[in-house]
Amino acid sequence: MRSFSFDSTDSRQPYQCNCGNRPERPSRGHKWYPEEQIWAGKGHKQKGASGQTASVSKEAVVTKKGRTKIEQWQKLPSQLLADVCKREKRPPPKYKALDKNVPSGKHKYRCIVQDAKQTRRGGEHDIILIPREAVENEEQAREESALLALLQLTPKIPHERKLPEPYRTTWIDAV
């Protein structure tokens, strides 16, 4: 014999069974919850791609080395350059620290953006960019070389909208 108990606060009806059998599934979209002993719907399933996703705001992130504050909607120049290279079907950019001709305590990076059609190393159409001055921060040196590459590849795109503050003013001054 089956015994039922109902809770007036819950719209789902719990099923208490001493024999171990559960009731029949109400319809195909329902799922059995053994803890609560009820059948419940799985929820709304979106058919097709609407392109609308719920976004949850994130707290601003501060980089470890450079102490740059990056808001949820901002990207570092190296991230923007990687996006541009991906869009143009180029290999990802390469960064190399330069130690020669740099005073101690200062940093300088070289950014190499390979040609989209030539995948081998050292192609004659590769773009090699080196900032003029060395800076005290390693992260800033790398990001400035990426900023130079962005200026070379996409000078007319308004990247200042997505850049965090120290690189935003550098971009505006350069353009």
Secondary structure, 3 states (H helix, E strand, C coil): CCCCCCCCCCCCCCCCCCCCCCCCCCCCCEEEECCCCEEEECCCCCCCCCCCCCCCCCCCEECCCCCCEECCCCCCHHHHHHHHHHHCCCCCCEEEECCCCCCCCCECEEEEECCCCCCCCCCCCCEEECCCCCECCHHHHHHHHHHHHHHHHCCCCCHHHCCCHHHHHHHHHHC
